[in-house]
């Protein structure tokens, strides 16, 4: 379990270098690919690249305290505690948690890991150049903390929810559901 300081550090240092071109679909599933790069804590000149997918299920209108209904599949055993700690931290900072009215099931696919013997700057530049070349609209490139990388992935997911919330609410209102 990460300490509050570990969570705070991961939240402060996580940067989405390239976000997907799309938002979370209002009436269907949405899959995002991610590449999360992080420097190894105990070795210089080594970067871990984790690659995988995050799937957001179709938003549902739920009771305000329904964040506990968010299913976490494929994450470590203490992922629920980490999510709860993040939500409590955001609440204590007075963050608007209205997005939690939408229930999402995040499913992390099997994550692959690769250790690259190079500087973080070089690896970052290489991944961004590759993304520019391939133009994958569903890929996010995230820079984060190695030992708290799942917190970094949660932060990316929450940011995608916040960016999608306005269009999702518009879609629900347009159909008379809100």
VENSULJO-V698207 format. One record per residue. N is the residue number from 0. RES is the residue in one small letter. PHI is phi in radians with two decimals (999 if undefined). Layout:
n res phi
N RES PHI
N RES PHI
This chain:
n res phi
0 x 999
1 x -1.50
2 x -1.29
3 x -0.98
4 x -1.15
5 x -1.09
6 x -1.13
7 x -1.05
8 x -1.08
9 x -1.10
10 x -1.13
11 x -1.27
12 x -1.72
13 x -1.19
14 x -2.28
15 x -1.53
16 x -1.37
17 x -2.55
18 x -1.69
19 x -1.08
20 x -1.27
21 x -1.98
22 x -1.92
23 x -1.24
24 x -1.14
25 x -1.28
26 x -2.08
27 x -2.84
28 x -1.32
29 x -2.33
30 x -1.99
31 x -2.07
32 x -1.58
33 x -2.38
34 x -2.20
35 x -1.98
36 x -1.87
37 x -2.65
38 x -1.28
39 x -1.21
40 x -1.16
41 x -1.87
42 x -2.44
43 x -1.57
44 x 1.30
45 x -2.29
46 x -2.20
47 x -1.70
48 x -1.99
49 x -1.81
50 x -2.20
51 x -3.12
52 x -2.28
53 x -2.12
54 x -1.99
55 x -1.82
56 x -1.31
57 x -0.95
58 x -1.05
59 x -2.24
60 x -1.45
61 x -2.24
62 x -1.08
63 x -0.99
64 x -1.70
65 x -1.51
66 x -1.07
67 x -1.16
68 x -1.45
69 x -1.15
70 x -1.57
71 x -2.07
72 x -1.96
73 x 1.58
74 x -1.62
75 x -1.12
76 x -0.99
77 x -1.62
78 x -1.07
79 x -1.07
80 x -1.10
81 x -1.15
82 x -1.11
83 x -1.05
84 x -1.11
85 x -1.13
86 x -1.09
87 x -1.12
88 x -1.09
89 x -1.11
90 x -1.09
91 x -1.13
92 x -1.51
93 x 1.34
94 x -1.23
95 x -1.33
96 x -1.78
97 x -1.05
98 x -1.06
99 x -1.24
100 x -1.19
101 x -1.73
102 x -1.50
103 x -2.20
104 x -1.89
105 x -1.69
106 x -2.15
107 x -1.59
108 x -1.23
109 x -1.03
110 x -1.72
111 x -1.75
112 x -2.22
113 x -2.43
114 x -1.76
115 x -1.98
116 x -1.60
117 x -2.89
118 x -1.32
119 x -1.04
120 x -1.04
121 x -1.15
122 x -1.12
123 x -1.00
124 x -1.06
125 x -1.13
126 x -1.14
127 x -1.16
128 x -1.13
129 x -1.09
130 x -1.12
131 x -1.08
132 x -1.25
133 x -1.47
134 x 1.13
135 x -1.13
136 x -1.24
137 x -1.75
138 x -1.65
139 x -1.99
140 x -2.02
141 x -2.17
142 x -1.92
143 x -2.63
144 x -1.76
145 x -1.12
146 x -1.38
147 x -2.05
148 x -1.13
149 x -1.20
150 x -1.07
151 x -1.07
152 x -1.20
153 x -1.06
154 x -1.07
155 x -1.01
156 x -1.08
157 x -1.11
158 x -1.12
159 x -1.16
160 x -1.10
161 x -1.07
162 x -1.27
163 x -1.61
164 x -0.99
165 x -1.11
166 x -1.22
167 x -1.12
168 x -1.10
169 x -1.05
170 x -1.09
171 x -1.11
172 x -1.14
173 x -1.06
174 x -1.63
175 x 1.31
176 x -1.63
177 x -2.14
